[in-house]
């Protein structure tokens, strides 16, 4: 609305100014030409009067100017520039220039005045002075001004009326659309719809807008349903998982409790049989009671290992700083005390500290080091090497022995629960130790692997993420 | 046996475990004044002189130690422990929890309730025997009673 009115105003102003300027210029030009023509006619007629110095004739000639009402004063000057005759006859001498001036016309105040030489056959006889009143021109301009003002008022009025009408059909629907958009983005309520005003282009725009809203609403609903569904599924799964976990815990508890009690009975009473009735048993009976006892003991060990394996899977890991070198030293003392296994040659390298669950990581070392001790026991000089190296943001720890090793084609079975590569009478064991190692390490975000071949010793590696600050990583030994 | 001169109260539902325990204590002459009850209800009757023990024994003649199994029918060991430790007359009684499993989620609970010891019965008989023997020596001979 304001823009429309401003545009109209500027257009009107520019065209009026142009019009005025042109009129002004052309009027002055015409006035000059007219005055010059009259002056030429009068001067041609007054040659004789000047030549013969006839003042009466001169006055008569000038009196003819009555026909031109806008010429308000005139004067004839003789050859010497003195005033010779004037018009109108009653005009005082002071009203005219005292002496003649040079040829040409000038605008002075609201007048146009000028001098025209009077000559006969190139002989100068005198000068004619004319003064014209421009009142008529200014009168015309006044009328123009009033007209322009009237036109402007009319234009503004019609523009205002027109824009008021247009606003109803254009601005109102657009403003309503904008208001709807504001409400929607403010309240995030995509069920709001814009009201359609007509079937014109704006109606189409409103339709498109509403269609877009419908799509957003639909997508939102789909997204909401999806999220709800997902949340519900997560809740249901979590609940199921919690129940399963509780059941597993209860199961582990019963297994450990209820399977151990009868075993204790078997072992206990076989032991009593051996101790208290040993004298009544022959060698074969003693051998058999020994077998019973060993099997029961083995089963006890199996139960313990299985429970450890299951506990490691369920337990949350508590990350603290682990003094690895201290742990390794303790485990070595525990697994193979120097007084019991004096033959073992230990080669222990630098072992950096790491963050992790101290009990779980200790279990890893126990299992790996006791394996190394067990499988190298047949060697004359068993050698066990323990060390570490850093690589790609993790630290790799290793335990190497020069023992019986393993057949490489069974590598994939090595870390599986109950998988053994040696028979029980060769080497005792339940086949759970390395599975526990694998479980603990993968829970810590690391990996386990092994290298080895038959009778060539075995190397077991496990990697743990290196969470130490960058500067201290350089300390890590590279292999 | 005179229930007023009981020194060890064994609360154990597994008769084999009970026999092995008693046998081991006897071997070291520690079971002369041992009384065996087979569930928690019987244990509470004995300790608080109620039921079959009403009138036959007095609270003043308390045992030196109670060996208490956890998993028992009717009233379990945890409930027995709770009753003993929440009664002013019996709070000072030493209670040793004997259980089959170290997986036991009850370990912390037992200590919170005021158990004086928590022993996992080993499957291996040699170790079981050693544990029982140590237990007997400690609570019957070494430990000084509160009264």
Contacts between the chains, C-beta under 8 A, distances in Angstrom:
chain1	res1	chain2	res2	distance
A	249	B	105	7.3
A	252	B	103	5.7
A	253	B	101	6.4
A	253	B	103	5.4
A	253	B	104	7.0
A	253	B	105	6.8
A	256	B	100	7.2
A	256	B	101	4.1
A	256	B	102	7.5
A	256	B	103	4.3
A	257	B	71	6.1
A	257	B	99	7.4
A	257	B	100	4.6
A	257	B	101	4.3
A	257	B	103	7.6
A	257	B	104	7.6
A	258	B	100	7.7
A	260	B	100	4.7
A	260	B	101	6.5
A	260	B	121	7.7
A	260	B	123	5.3
A	261	B	14	5.7
A	261	B	16	7.8
A	261	B	17	6.6
A	261	B	100	5.1
A	262	B	16	8.0
A	263	B	123	5.0
A	264	B	16	7.6
A	264	B	17	6.6
A	264	B	20	7.3
A	264	B	100	7.4
A	264	B	121	6.2
A	264	B	122	7.6
A	264	B	123	5.1
A	264	B	125	7.3
A	264	B	128	6.4
A	265	B	14	7.8
A	265	B	16	4.0
A	265	B	17	7.2
A	265	B	20	7.5
A	267	B	123	6.2
A	267	B	124	6.5
A	267	B	125	4.6
A	268	B	16	7.0
A	268	B	20	4.3
A	268	B	125	4.6
A	268	B	128	6.6
A	269	B	16	7.3
A	269	B	20	7.6
A	270	B	125	7.8
A	271	B	125	4.1
A	271	B	126	7.3
A	271	B	129	7.9
A	272	B	20	7.8
A	272	B	23	7.0
A	296	B	123	7.6
A	297	B	123	7.2
A	297	B	124	6.3
A	300	B	123	3.7
A	300	B	124	6.8
A	303	B	123	7.9
A	307	B	103	5.7
A	311	B	103	7.3
